[in-house]
């Protein structure tokens, strides 16, 4: 098999393709011939040496794949062989062959490509947890989503519009036309506009019911201030800590220093009638049965045409460094994939 390795912490060129013997599935596992692997910002943070959950480098990262089952381990129904699937992988997803526990594998419905399948787990499970499970967004409410052109942003927009909510998104101006086509009602150019002031103008001074923020730092403070009574702030990343292509202690310290360490106190939340929560899908491996319940609802929405992953661009394994560059240069509208 071929795998993309992080050989050391650093810029995108530390990603290297290496070959290894095909793995054999162990008890309870399925082996998947991978046709597409999802690329996520967590992978980039890992490459930069900023992701605390990363196994020791050198390492193969990747949380999601789409492909076909070609073998099963002891205790697994052989009827899996030949099925088109997508799967959650606890690292190791940047490979053309992976072995995955059966409970982390999902059958792809008819008409869903391997590429679309690989774009489901991280983005749509995260968006579902943010918008529906913990965000409790309802018809008539308003969602403010940062990085609206990213995979989670687009997934959250599709889910929110299905629920009957209004969506405000932040993105660079070059992405606005496409994002309007994808359902975002109001767009803010975060490079030239203050999103707090613009959101208040859009809302005529009233707050929003849900903010989704993977930027971190001072952005969390502004988002909290924008919440209406009963509003919720969902935090799921700190991309502001990774401003360059390599690890920067200065960026990390600035982000940490600007965090709202003292704003979200128990008494302040009680008095303000606001809620704050965090989401990290990578810390839910003991809750896969819960996630499978979410997947059933999401796949029903797929079958009815409500959700459709937006594939920004696919890169060959040999061009994995370019895939990371593409995301860090903020060029993508939707999911970035690696294909063998």
C-alpha positions in Angstrom: 0.0 0.0 0.0 0.9 3.7 -0.4 0.7 6.1 2.5 1.3 9.8 3.0 3.5 10.4 6.0 4.3 13.5 8.1 8.0 12.9 8.3 8.6 15.8 10.7 6.9 18.9 11.9 7.1 21.7 9.4 5.9 23.2 6.1 3.8 21.1 3.6 6.8 19.6 1.9 7.4 17.4 5.0 4.6 15.2 3.6 6.1 12.2 1.8 4.6 9.1 0.1 5.9 5.8 1.3 5.1 2.2 0.5 4.4 -0.6 3.0 2.9 -4.1 3.0 -0.9 -4.3 2.9 -2.3 -4.7 6.4 -4.5 -7.7 7.3 -7.7 -6.9 9.2 -7.8 -8.0 12.8 -10.8 -9.3 14.7 -13.7 -7.0 14.3 -12.1 -5.0 11.5 -12.8 -4.5 7.8 -10.1 -3.7 5.1 -11.0 -0.9 2.7 -9.4 -0.2 -0.7 -9.4 3.6 -0.4 -10.5 5.7 -3.4 -10.5 9.1 -1.6 -9.3 10.4 1.8 -10.5 13.6 3.4 -8.1 16.4 4.3 -9.0 18.4 7.4 -7.5 21.4 9.3 -6.6 19.0 12.2 -4.2 17.3 9.7 -2.6 20.6 9.0 -2.2 21.4 12.7 -0.7 18.0 13.1 1.8 18.6 10.4 2.8 21.9 12.0 3.3 20.2 15.4 0.3 22.0 16.9 -2.2 19.2 17.3 -2.2 17.8 20.9 -3.8 14.4 19.9 -1.3 13.6 17.2 0.6 10.3 17.7 4.4 10.7 17.7 5.9 11.8 14.4 6.6 10.2 11.9 2.9 9.5 11.5 0.1 8.9 8.9 -2.9 11.2 9.6 -6.4 11.2 8.2 -9.8 10.8 9.8 -12.0 9.7 6.9 -12.0 7.6 3.8 -14.3 6.4 1.0 -13.8 3.2 -0.9 -14.7 -0.5 -1.1 -14.4 -3.4 1.4 -12.1 -6.1 0.1 -11.5 -8.3 3.2 -12.8 -8.8 6.8 -11.3 -10.0 10.0 -12.5 -12.7 12.3 -15.9 -12.1 13.7 -17.1 -9.9 10.9 -19.8 -10.8 8.4 -18.2 -11.7 5.1 -21.1 -10.0 3.4 -19.3 -6.8 3.8 -16.8 -7.7 1.1 -17.5 -5.8 -2.1 -19.6 -3.1 -0.4 -19.1 0.6 -1.2 -18.5 2.4 2.1 -17.2 5.4 3.9 -15.4 5.2 7.2 -14.1 7.1 10.2 -10.4 6.4 10.8 -8.5 7.3 14.0 -5.5 8.6 12.0 -4.0 6.5 9.2 -6.5 7.7 6.6 -3.9 9.1 4.2 -3.5 5.6 2.7 -4.9 3.6 -0.2 -5.6 0.6 2.1 -6.9 0.9 5.7 -8.2 -1.5 8.3 -11.1 0.0 10.4 -13.3 -1.4 13.2 -16.7 -2.5 11.8 -18.7 0.1 13.8 -16.8 2.9 12.2 -17.8 1.9 8.7 -20.9 3.1 6.9 -22.5 1.7 3.7 -22.7 4.3 1.0 -26.2 4.8 -0.4 -26.7 4.4 -4.2 -25.5 7.4 -6.1 -22.9 8.5 -3.5 -19.4 8.4 -4.9 -16.3 7.5 -2.9 -15.3 11.2 -3.0 -18.6 12.3 -1.6 -18.5 9.6 1.0 -15.0 10.7 2.2 -16.4 14.2 2.6 -19.2 13.1 5.0 -17.7 12.0 8.4 -15.7 15.0 9.7 -17.6 17.8 8.1 -21.2 16.5 8.4 -21.0 14.8 11.8 -19.3 17.9 13.2 -21.9 20.2 11.7 -24.8 18.0 12.9 -23.4 18.0 16.4 -22.9 21.8 16.3 -26.2 22.7 14.7 -28.7 20.1 15.8 -27.4 18.1 18.8 -25.9 20.9 20.8 -26.8 24.0 19.0 -30.6 23.2 18.9 -31.1 25.5 15.9 -34.8 26.0 15.0 -36.9 27.5 12.2 -36.9 31.2 12.3 -33.6 31.5 14.2 -30.3 32.9 12.8 -27.0 31.1 12.5 -23.6 33.0 12.1 -21.0 30.6 10.8 -17.4 31.5 10.4 -15.3 30.0 7.5 -18.6 29.5 5.6 -16.7 28.3 2.6 -15.1 25.4 4.5 -16.5 21.9 4.6 -18.1 22.3 8.0 -19.4 25.7 7.0 -21.1 24.4 3.9 -22.5 21.4 5.8 -23.8 23.6 8.6 -25.5 25.9 6.0 -27.2 23.0 4.3 -28.5 21.6 7.6 -29.6 25.1 8.9 -31.5 26.0 5.7 -33.3 22.6 5.9 -34.3 23.5 9.4 -35.7 26.9 8.2 -33.0 29.1 9.7 -31.3 32.2 8.3 -27.6 31.9 7.7 -24.9 34.6 8.0 -21.5 33.6 6.8 -18.0 35.0 7.0 -15.7 34.4 4.0 -13.4 36.3 1.7 -15.2 38.4 -1.0 -14.0 36.1 -3.8 -16.2 33.3 -2.4 -19.4 35.2 -1.8 -21.1 34.5 -5.2 -20.6 30.8 -4.9 -21.7 30.8 -1.2 -24.9 32.6 -2.0 -25.6 29.9 -4.6 -25.0 27.4 -1.8 -27.6 29.0 0.4 -25.9 31.6 2.6 -28.3 34.5 3.1 -25.9 37.2 4.2 -22.1 37.3 3.7 -19.4 39.2 5.5 -15.9 39.8 4.1 -13.9 39.1 7.3 -10.8 40.6 5.6 -12.3 44.1 5.3 -15.3 44.1 7.6 -15.7 43.7 11.4 -18.0 40.7 11.6 -19.5 41.9 14.9 -20.5 45.3 13.6 -21.8 43.9 10.3 -23.8 41.2 12.0 -25.5 43.7 14.3 -26.3 45.8 11.2 -27.8 42.8 9.4 -29.8 41.9 12.5 -30.9 45.5 13.1 -29.2 45.4 16.5 -30.7 42.1 17.6 -28.4 39.2 18.3 -28.2 35.8 16.7 -29.3 32.4 18.2 -26.2 30.4 17.2 -22.6 31.2 16.4 -20.2 28.5 15.0 -16.6 29.5 15.4 -13.4 27.6 14.6 -11.2 30.7 14.6 -10.7 31.2 18.3 -9.1 33.9 20.3 -10.8 37.3 20.1 -13.4 35.9 17.7 -14.9 33.9 20.6 -15.4 37.1 22.6 -17.1 38.8 19.7 -19.3 35.8 19.0 -20.4 35.7 22.6 -21.3 39.3 22.6 -23.5 38.8 19.4 -25.7 36.2 21.1 -29.3 37.1 21.8 -30.8 35.9 25.0 -31.0 32.1 24.8 -28.2 32.2 22.2 -25.4 29.6 21.9 -21.8 29.8 21.0 -20.3 26.6 19.5 -16.5 26.5 19.5 -14.8 23.8 17.4 -11.2 25.0 16.6 -8.6 27.7 16.9 -7.4 28.2 13.4 -6.0 31.7 14.3 -3.1 29.9 16.0 -1.9 28.6 12.6 -1.3 31.8 10.6 1.7 30.5 8.6 2.8 27.3 7.0 5.1 26.3 9.9 4.6 26.4 13.7 4.8 29.9 15.2 5.1 30.2 19.0 4.1 33.9 18.6 0.8 33.0 16.8 -0.1 30.4 19.4 0.6 32.8 22.3 -1.4 35.6 20.7 -4.3 33.3 20.2 -4.1 32.0 23.8 -3.7 35.5 25.2 -6.9 36.7 23.5 -9.1 33.8 24.6 -12.1 34.7 26.7 -10.7 33.0 29.8 -12.8 35.1 32.2 -15.9 36.0 30.1 -17.8 32.7 30.3 -18.2 32.4 34.0 -21.1 30.5 35.6 -22.8 33.6 36.9 -22.3 35.6 33.7 -23.9 32.8 31.7 -26.9 32.6 34.1 -27.4 36.4 34.1 -27.1 36.6 30.3 -29.2 33.6 29.4 -26.5 32.4 27.0 -24.8 29.1 26.4 -21.3 28.1 25.4 -20.2 24.7 24.2 -17.3 23.0 22.5 -17.1 20.2 19.9 -14.2 17.9 19.0 -15.3 14.9 16.9 -11.9 13.3 17.5 -12.7 12.9 21.2 -15.9 10.9 20.6 -14.4 7.5 19.7 -16.2 6.0 22.7 -19.5 7.4 21.3 -19.5 5.9 17.9 -22.9 4.3 18.4 -24.2 7.8 19.1 -22.6 9.0 15.9 -24.2 6.2 13.9 -27.5 7.5 15.0 -26.6 10.9 13.5 -25.5 9.2 10.3 -28.9 7.6 9.8 -30.5 11.0 9.9 -27.9 12.6 7.7 -28.1 9.8 5.1 -31.9 10.2 5.0 -31.2 13.9 4.2 -28.8 12.7 1.5 -31.4 10.5 -0.1 -33.9 13.4 -0.1 -31.3 15.7 -1.7 -31.1 18.1 1.3 -27.3 17.6 1.8 -24.6 17.3 -0.8 -20.9 17.6 0.0 -19.2 20.3 -2.0 -15.9 19.0 -3.4 -13.5 21.9 -3.8 -10.6 19.9 -5.3 -9.0 16.5 -5.3 -5.2 16.0 -5.2 -3.1 12.9 -5.9 -1.2 11.4 -3.0 2.0 12.7 -4.6 0.6 16.2 -4.4 -0.5 16.0 -0.7 1.7 19.1 0.0 -0.3 21.1 -2.5 -3.5 20.0 -0.9 -2.3 21.4 2.5 -1.1 24.6 0.7 -4.5 25.0 -1.0 -6.4 24.9 2.3 -3.9 27.2 4.2 -4.1 29.7 1.3 -7.9 29.8 1.9 -8.6 28.8 -1.7 -11.1 26.0 -1.1 -14.9 26.3 -1.2 -15.8 22.9 0.2 -13.9 19.7 0.8 -10.4 19.0 -0.2 -9.5 15.3 -0.9 -6.6 13.1 -1.6 -7.0 10.3 -4.2 -4.4 7.5 -4.7 
